[in-house]
Structures are given as structure tokens and as C-alpha cells.
Amino acid sequence: MRQTVDPDFEFDRGPVLWGAIAVVILGFAVNFLLNRPLWLVLVALVGGGVAAARSDFYEVPANNGAVAAVLGTLVLIPFLAFARVSWLFGIEGSGDTLFLSAVLGLAWVAIVLIVLAPLGYVGGMLVDIIRRRVGGPIGY
């Protein structure tokens, strides 16, 4: 009997939603309240940890963390791009602002996939490793 390869990327919607919400809330806080945009890297790590903490024992916490970091950051990108173009660069005119915001947002998608998705994955792995070593009712 032939076996076929069925590539599949498993994740769970509930934990991913929790992690993405954490990324969005913390992302707004570090960018607009604290004015520390570089901390978005740590936000992706924390969002991955939140997604892993909400995962069950037999779910895939690291995948949940990566997907949560990506989805949360994709929600943030339009707001961050518009803020950078209009406030930081001072570009006025609705056509120019929208065009440059779209270009900057598309450029950030590559950064999200290269930097923030692996950090969400690592955050999910770290939380899962800690939960399994400590044992007990932490997160389960």
C-alpha cells in the first residue's frame, strides 16, 4: 500500500486567538504608549508564550505561538505603518500617505515572517518546556 505525504501545519484556534490578542495589546502599548518599537520583538516572544500557556497538553504550543505572533503583528502593521509615515516622516496628503503606508506595511511582512514568527515559536517552546518540567496544574 502506498503512503502519500500529507504536509500539514497544525495549530489550534483558541490559543492562537489569545496569543494574537496579547500581541496586539502589548504591541500598541510598546509602540504608542512607551514609544519603544524595538520591543515588538519581545512582544512576539510573550505572545508565543501566551498561546502556549493556553494550549492543552497534546496540542502544538510552539506552532500556536508562531501563528499567534504572525497574526497579531499583521493586525498591528497597518496602524504602525500609518503612524510611521504620517507622524514620524511628516508626509501629508492622503494619496501619498496611503501609498507609502501600504509599501511600508508590505515590507514589514517580510520582517514578520523572518524575525517575529520564529520568536513566537521560541516563546511557545520555552513556556511548554517550563510547564512540562515543573509539572502540576500550570496552564493545563
N, C-alpha and C positions, 0 to 999 in steps of 0.2 A: 504494500500500500504506500502510495506517495504522500509525503508530508509537504505541505506548502508553507512557505514563510509568510507569516501574517504580522508585519510590523505594526505595533500598536503602542501608543503613548497613553498610559493610564494616568488619570487624575480624578479627583473627587470634587464635585461642585461646591459642596458646603464649606470645607476647609479653605478652598481656593477663594471663595467669596469673603470669608473672614480675613484672610491674609491680604486680599486686594483692598478691602476697606481700611485695614491698618496702614497699608502703603499710601493710600490716597490721603487719609487724615494726617499721618505723620509727614508726608511729602508736602502738603500745604503748610504745615506748621514750620518745617525747617526752611522752606523757601520764602514764605511770605511773613511769618512772624519772627523767626530767628535770623533770617537773611543769611543762611548758610546753605547754599545749593549743593555743595560738595557732600553734605551729609545725606544726600539721597542714596548714596552707596550703602550707608549704614541702615537706612530705612528699608532698602531691599533685603538686607540681611535679617532685620527684625520682622518684616512681612513674611519672609520664608519661615521664620521660627514660629510666627503666629499660626500660619497654615499647618505646620507640622504639629503644633500643640493641639490643634482642633481635629487632627486626623485620628482615626482609630488604630488599633494595634496592627491589623493586617492590611492597612491601606498603604499608599505610597507617599510618605510625608515629604521626601525630597522633591519629587515631581510636583506635588501640591505647592511647595514653596517656590519653585521656579515659575510655575504658571501664575501664581499669585503676584509675584514681583513684576512679571511682564504685564499682566492685566492692569494692575494698579498704576504702573508707570504710564501705560498707554492712555489711561484716563487723565493723568496729570499733564501729559505732553502738550495738548492744545493750550491750556492755561499758562504753562511755563513759557511756551514759545511766544505767545501773545505778550506776556509780561516783559520778556527779554527784548522783543522788537520795539514795543511801544514805550516802555519806561526806561530801559537801560540804554538803548540806541537812540531813542528820541525820534523815531521815524513817524511822520504824520501822514495822513491821507489813507483812507480806508482801503484802497486797492493795493497800495504798497505794503501796508501793514499786514493785510490778509495774505498776500503772496509770500512775503518774507517769513511770516509765521508758519505757513504751510511748508516752505522749504526747510526751515529750521526744525520743524516737527518731524519731517521725513528723515532728516539727518540724524535726529536723536533716536529713531527706531533702531538704527544700526548699533548705537551705544547700548540701548536697552538689551538687545539680543546678545551682544558680545560681553558686556560687563555685568548688568544687573540680573539677568536670568541665572548665570552661574552663582552669583552671590545669594540669590533666593534659594537655589538648590543647596548651597553650603549651609545656609541658615536652617533649612529643613533637616539636613543631615545632623547638624550639631544638636538640635533640640531632640531629635529621635534617639541619638546616641546617649544623650544625658538621661532621657526618660527610661531607656532600656537598662542602663547601668544602675540608676537609682532604684528602679522598680517601684512598686506601690501604685497608689492611685493618681500619680501626677499626670494629668491630661487624659487619662483613659476613663 
